[in-house]
Structure formats: structure tokens, C-alpha cells
């Protein structure tokens, strides 16, 4: 079982069904969970008024299996892929 209180903005959640979510607490669109598609692009899947609510929604629907803590390289890769795809 994953400790949901330890999940922070920028972390990647890997779920039991194979889906991957990037958790962000952005100023523009608020707390959001982005899902990765088969070709590496990211789409908004869940949004809420709090980061905790977004994380609980992901866990309820997909059962979080592992948390990969954020790193600068992962964030830069995410931004690069977002610019290429968009």
C-alpha cells in the first residue's frame, strides 16, 4: 500500500492497471493528474480543488502501485514532450 500523504506535485504514479499519472499542482489549472498515452503524450484525466482529492481519485479508480519521486530531468522531459506534441 502506498502512503498517499507522501505524494507531492511532480511525482509520477504508476498504477496496477499499467497507467501512469503525472501529478501537478499548477497555478493556472489547479491540482491535476495527467495520464500518459501510448505515444508519450500527456492528457488531463482528473482535476479537483485540492491535490489530495486528485490523488484519492486516481487511487480509487486505478489503485496506485508505485510512486516515482519527481526529478528535474523528468520535468524537463515532460515539458519537452508537451511542446513537441502540442
Backbone as numpy.savetxt, mean C-alpha at the origin, in Angstrom:
# Nx Ny Nz CAx CAy CAz Cx Cy Cz
0.43 -13.74 12.47 -0.40 -12.54 12.47 0.48 -11.29 12.47
0.14 -10.35 11.66 0.89 -9.11 11.52 0.33 -8.09 12.50
1.23 -7.35 13.17 0.82 -6.29 14.09 0.46 -5.06 13.26
-0.84 -4.79 13.13 -1.31 -3.71 12.27 -0.86 -2.34 12.76
-0.61 -2.19 14.06 -0.21 -0.89 14.60 1.20 -0.49 14.18
1.99 -1.43 13.69 3.37 -1.15 13.28 3.47 -0.72 11.81
2.37 -0.76 11.07 2.38 -0.40 9.65 2.35 1.12 9.52
3.24 1.65 8.72 3.37 3.10 8.51 3.21 3.44 7.03
3.04 4.72 6.76 2.97 5.19 5.39 4.25 4.85 4.65
4.12 4.32 3.44 5.26 3.92 2.63 5.55 2.44 2.67
4.94 1.72 3.62 5.14 0.28 3.71 4.38 -0.44 2.61
4.89 -1.59 2.22 4.22 -2.44 1.24 3.65 -3.65 1.97
2.37 -3.91 1.77 1.69 -5.05 2.40 1.58 -6.17 1.39
2.04 -7.35 1.75 1.91 -8.53 0.91 0.86 -9.43 1.55
-0.18 -9.74 0.81 -1.33 -10.46 1.36 -1.30 -11.93 0.98
-2.11 -12.72 1.69 -2.15 -14.17 1.46 -2.67 -14.54 0.08
-3.49 -13.67 -0.52 -4.01 -13.96 -1.85 -3.05 -13.53 -2.97
-1.86 -13.03 -2.59 -0.85 -12.65 -3.57 -0.86 -11.18 -3.95
-1.85 -10.43 -3.51 -1.90 -9.01 -3.84 -0.91 -8.22 -3.00
-0.44 -7.10 -3.57 0.51 -6.22 -2.89 -0.08 -4.82 -2.85
0.00 -4.19 -1.69 -0.53 -2.85 -1.50 0.55 -1.92 -0.99
0.61 -0.73 -1.56 1.47 0.33 -1.04 0.58 1.25 -0.22
0.95 1.47 1.03 0.17 2.31 1.93 0.77 3.71 1.93
-0.07 4.72 1.68 0.38 6.11 1.68 -0.60 6.95 2.49
-0.05 7.93 3.19 -0.86 8.89 3.93 -0.59 10.26 3.32
-1.07 10.44 2.11 -0.75 11.64 1.34 -1.57 12.85 1.74
-1.02 14.02 1.47 -1.71 15.27 1.80 -2.80 15.58 0.77
-2.59 15.16 -0.46 -3.53 15.49 -1.52 -4.77 14.60 -1.50
-4.59 13.28 -1.43 -5.75 12.38 -1.49 -5.99 11.63 -0.19
-5.18 11.88 0.83 -5.40 11.27 2.14 -4.90 9.84 2.22
-5.24 9.15 3.31 -4.81 7.76 3.49 -5.34 6.85 2.38
-4.42 6.16 1.72 -4.78 5.38 0.54 -3.96 4.09 0.48
-4.59 3.04 -0.03 -3.89 1.79 -0.32 -3.91 1.61 -1.84
-2.72 1.59 -2.43 -2.58 1.37 -3.86 -2.30 -0.10 -4.10
-2.94 -0.69 -5.12 -2.70 -2.09 -5.45 -1.83 -2.17 -6.70
-0.93 -3.12 -6.71 -0.04 -3.33 -7.85 -0.71 -4.27 -8.85
-0.67 -3.89 -10.13 -1.23 -4.75 -11.17 -0.14 -5.67 -11.72
-0.52 -6.55 -12.63 0.41 -7.52 -13.20 1.55 -6.86 -13.98
1.32 -5.66 -14.52 2.36 -4.99 -15.31 3.15 -3.96 -14.51
2.94 -3.90 -13.20 3.73 -3.02 -12.35 3.15 -1.65 -12.11
1.99 -1.36 -12.68 1.36 -0.07 -12.40 0.56 -0.16 -11.10
0.31 0.99 -10.50 -0.38 1.05 -9.21 -1.71 1.78 -9.37
-2.74 1.27 -8.73 -4.07 1.85 -8.78 -4.61 2.01 -7.36
-5.43 3.04 -7.15 -6.05 3.23 -5.85 -7.09 2.14 -5.64
-7.00 1.44 -4.53 -7.95 0.37 -4.21 -8.82 0.75 -3.00
-8.20 1.28 -1.94 -8.93 1.66 -0.73 -8.53 3.06 -0.29
-9.52 3.83 0.18 -9.29 5.14 0.77 -10.18 5.28 1.98
-9.71 6.08 2.94 -10.51 6.34 4.14 -10.01 7.64 4.76
-10.64 8.02 5.87 -10.23 9.25 6.55 -9.02 9.04 7.45
-8.72 7.78 7.81 -7.56 7.50 8.66 -6.74 6.36 8.06
-5.46 6.39 8.36 -4.56 5.34 7.88 -4.93 3.99 8.48
-5.32 4.00 9.76 -5.71 2.76 10.44 -6.90 2.09 9.76
-7.87 2.89 9.33 -9.05 2.34 8.66 -8.69 1.70 7.32
-7.77 2.31 6.59 -7.32 1.74 5.31 -6.63 0.41 5.54
-5.76 0.35 6.55 -5.02 -0.88 6.85 -5.97 -1.99 7.29
-6.96 -1.66 8.12 -7.94 -2.66 8.57 -8.77 -3.17 7.40
-9.11 -2.30 6.47 -9.89 -2.70 5.29 -9.10 -3.69 4.42
-7.82 -3.40 4.21 -6.97 -4.31 3.44 -6.88 -5.66 4.16
-6.66 -5.63 5.48 -6.53 -6.87 6.25 -7.83 -7.67 6.25
-8.96 -6.99 6.35 -10.25 -7.68 6.37 -10.54 -8.37 5.03
-10.19 -7.70 3.93 -10.53 -8.24 2.61 -9.46 -9.15 2.00
-8.20 -9.00 2.43 -7.11 -9.74 1.78 -6.21 -10.49 2.75
-6.32 -10.28 4.04 -5.50 -10.89 5.09 -4.00 -10.67 4.85
-3.47 -9.66 5.52 -2.06 -9.28 5.38 -1.17 -10.41 5.90
-0.21 -10.80 5.08 0.70 -11.88 5.41 2.08 -11.36 5.84
2.52 -10.25 5.22 3.86 -9.75 5.46 3.89 -8.24 5.20
4.75 -7.54 5.95 4.94 -6.10 5.75 6.38 -5.86 5.37
6.58 -5.17 4.26 7.92 -4.78 3.83 8.06 -3.29 4.15
8.96 -2.98 5.07 9.14 -1.60 5.51 9.65 -0.73 4.38
9.23 0.54 4.39 9.58 1.45 3.31 11.07 1.76 3.30
11.55 1.97 2.12 12.94 2.36 1.90 12.93 3.41 0.78
13.92 4.26 0.77 13.98 5.32 -0.23 13.97 4.75 -1.65
14.70 3.67 -1.88 14.77 3.07 -3.21 13.39 2.61 -3.68
12.62 1.99 -2.78 11.29 1.53 -3.16 10.38 2.70 -3.53
10.51 3.80 -2.77 9.68 4.96 -3.06 10.06 5.57 -4.41
11.36 5.66 -4.69 11.79 6.20 -5.97 11.35 5.31 -7.12
11.41 4.00 -6.93 10.94 3.05 -7.95 9.45 3.23 -8.19
8.69 3.39 -7.12 7.25 3.61 -7.24 6.97 4.88 -8.04
7.65 5.97 -7.70 7.43 7.23 -8.40 7.83 7.13 -9.87
8.95 6.46 -10.14 9.40 6.28 -11.52 8.37 5.50 -12.32
7.86 4.40 -11.76 6.85 3.59 -12.45 5.56 4.37 -12.64
5.21 5.20 -11.68 3.99 6.01 -11.80 4.13 7.02 -12.94
5.31 7.61 -13.08 5.52 8.58 -14.16 5.55 7.89 -15.52
6.15 6.72 -15.61 6.21 5.98 -16.88 4.82 5.53 -17.31
4.04 5.07 -16.35 2.73 4.52 -16.68 1.66 5.57 -16.91
1.88 6.76 -16.43 0.83 7.74 -16.42 0.84 8.72 -17.50
